[in-house]
Amino acid sequence: MSIRRKLSSIFICLISLLLITCSSSTDSTEEDTGPTQEQLAQLENLQQKLMTYDEQLSELLTGLDTVIAMDSILELMTTDAAIDSAFKSEDAVMIYFSSGICGGILVNPLYDTTSPPAVINISEKHPLNSISTATPQSKKTLYMAPFYSDPTMHDYDVSMISVGNTALAKAGYDNFTVYQDGQCTVEGFTQMSDYGFIRINTHASIQPSLQNIQDVYLVTGNVPVSDRTTEMRFYSDIINGLVLPLVYLQEKLFLLTPAFIDKYNDFSNSESIVSLGFCCSYLGGWPEMFVDQSGAPVCLGFDWTVAMWRSAYWANEFLTNMCDTERETALTVSDWYTSIDHDYVDPNGHLVQILYRGDGSTTLWKSYAPEQVIANGYHPTASPDGLWLSYELSDNGIAKSPVDGSSVTPLVNYGYEPDWSRTNNDLLVMRYDNALYIVNASTGATSLLVSGDIDDDPCWSPLGNEIAVQGDEGMLVVSYPQGAKSSVACNDNIDGDCEGESPTWSADGTYIAFEDGLEIMKVSRNGGNATMVVGNLNDVAFPSWSPDGKYIAFTMDDESAVYGHIWVADARGSAYGLWQITRGQYLDMRPCWSPDSKTIYFDRTAVSAEPWEETPLGIWKVEVDLP
């Protein structure tokens, strides 16, 4: 896509108003001091002259061949005392003004006019890949559409925004923040650093010719001719050639260089994936700027003029497949690229390609590779030194194993739901019938702690002096070693009393999170109003607070309610972060953390929905890397 004129389908770019010669050096550290009134007057005078040439060339193009029209305007310019010289290239008239200003008029549109097919099918190829090394750190997304109202662009922009939002939501991203037409100001292009995915769908200005491409400029949205805001704000960038003002059908646009984007944006923290939807966007230094200079892990673009439908197809194909979280393993950029037709031959016989620069193992969502640890067991709990797991045996009783599962040591031949003390390698608590027992993790010796009113899921406080457990009438706290029970008075503002299932402690022992119907809530150890951590999703269960206090792991059903997977929420609430950890046709339950909060252990069951069949697969682990 390059600039096209609405009159006779040809667009005229007036590249001008540089207040020093074309060979001016750029200084990315220079602060804008703003133009003087005299310089502003000069800008306005030159703008008026260029608008006059715009009108004259528009009239010529309505009745003449493009080349003849360009020759005619060049002849007119030879009589203009304000112009030293002018020449034509393949698609432009370049002008050197007597004042030393370099400018030009882009005449020919550079885009593929191939019509789209009746049906465009998104590829569903899903090659396997290795674990990714880079994922955007921001869930914010940006769509810049400077020509949104242009009939040649509008329907494609609408499609890309709609398809993109649907796909991005599956991978946990926000909907696009969309800037249209005049909203796509020069200022807006300086504020892209904190977006995780960026799509810039615009036209390009290419100089000096398509056969000898040296510069590719990004075109912004238009602003009124009388608006001097941009000139005042970015004056030094204009005179240094980073921003080029132009006139377009009596309105102003601006051309931006890669150096301008680099000056004001740093994508290394957000690790933004950038998709450039304009002609020749893989040339002119654009991918090098985004990846090598400004820190984006990946930049996609085209190596030639591209049909608009092709650009939209590739954009929709990319997000649809890259955000396909139904896969067990995330699709990498490299996998996506090799799975699609990434080139075509245009009507002129030129091979047009979409290319990417950067880390091919980048993904839009992070996938993990769980490993089986113990074949015969479930409900794992880790020792405070991180060396052992205790768990229920599938054929009754409690056992322990090294975390690599290399051996099995039975402890007791009865009991359920063990939980290891956070402070003592020798202490386990387990439930049996309606009582809690303390188990010596070295010898297997047991002693009764408390009986009566005990239901499910005992959990040690990180201070080691209390155990939270679900009681018959709500959540209880049992003191250790005294065995005294006390209720946690908890109010659920959603539906009344707290159910208190599967309690789990914060790192400092001041809060308890628990399952409460379809929500995961948390409440002060001393009771009070509970607040929601996870809710308004699918059925959730078995919360487990990480030892570092940052996260809560839990099980959540998928949409089918057949499979369940391990998810992790930010402990402040899922609005701050929500990550799917496991996938596939499994029921993954009862997550527990390693003491360093880097590994999650859980029990896994393979599930076949039709006919219904469950196959226990034991205890698994997954290494996690969260923000």
Secondary structure as UniProt FT lines:
FT   HELIX           7..9
FT   STRAND          13..15
FT   TURN            22..23
FT   TURN            28..29
FT   HELIX           37..61
FT   TURN            62..63
FT   HELIX           66..77
FT   TURN            78..79
FT   TURN            81..82
FT   STRAND          83..88
FT   STRAND          92..97
FT   TURN            98..99
FT   STRAND          102..106
FT   STRAND          141..145
FT   TURN            146..149
FT   HELIX           151..170
FT   TURN            171..172
FT   STRAND          176..180
FT   HELIX           181..183
FT   HELIX           187..190
FT   TURN            193..194
FT   STRAND          197..201
FT   STRAND          204..209
FT   TURN            210..211
FT   STRAND          212..219
FT   TURN            225..226
FT   HELIX           229..233
FT   HELIX           235..239
FT   TURN            240..241
FT   STRAND          243..248
FT   TURN            249..250
FT   STRAND          251..256
FT   HELIX           258..264
FT   TURN            268..271
FT   STRAND          273..277
FT   TURN            279..282
FT   TURN            284..285
FT   HELIX           286..288
FT   HELIX           289..293
FT   STRAND          298..302
FT   HELIX           308..322
FT   TURN            325..326
FT   HELIX           333..339
FT   STRAND          343..345
FT   TURN            347..348
FT   STRAND          351..358
FT   TURN            360..361
FT   STRAND          371..374
FT   STRAND          378..382
FT   TURN            384..385
FT   STRAND          388..392
FT   TURN            394..395
FT   STRAND          398..402
FT   TURN            403..404
FT   STRAND          409..412
FT   STRAND          416..420
FT   TURN            425..426
FT   STRAND          427..432
FT   TURN            433..434
FT   STRAND          435..440
FT   TURN            441..443
FT   STRAND          446..451
FT   STRAND          456..460
FT   TURN            462..463
FT   STRAND          466..471
FT   TURN            472..473
FT   STRAND          474..479
FT   TURN            480..482
FT   STRAND          485..487
FT   STRAND          490..492
FT   TURN            493..495
FT   STRAND          496..497
FT   STRAND          501..505
FT   TURN            507..508
FT   STRAND          511..516
FT   TURN            517..518
FT   STRAND          519..524
FT   TURN            525..526
FT   STRAND          528..534
FT   STRAND          540..545
FT   TURN            547..548
FT   STRAND          551..557
FT   TURN            559..560
FT   STRAND          564..570
FT   TURN            571..572
FT   HELIX           574..576
FT   STRAND          578..580
FT   STRAND          586..593
FT   TURN            595..596
FT   STRAND          599..608
FT   TURN            609..612
FT   STRAND          613..623
//
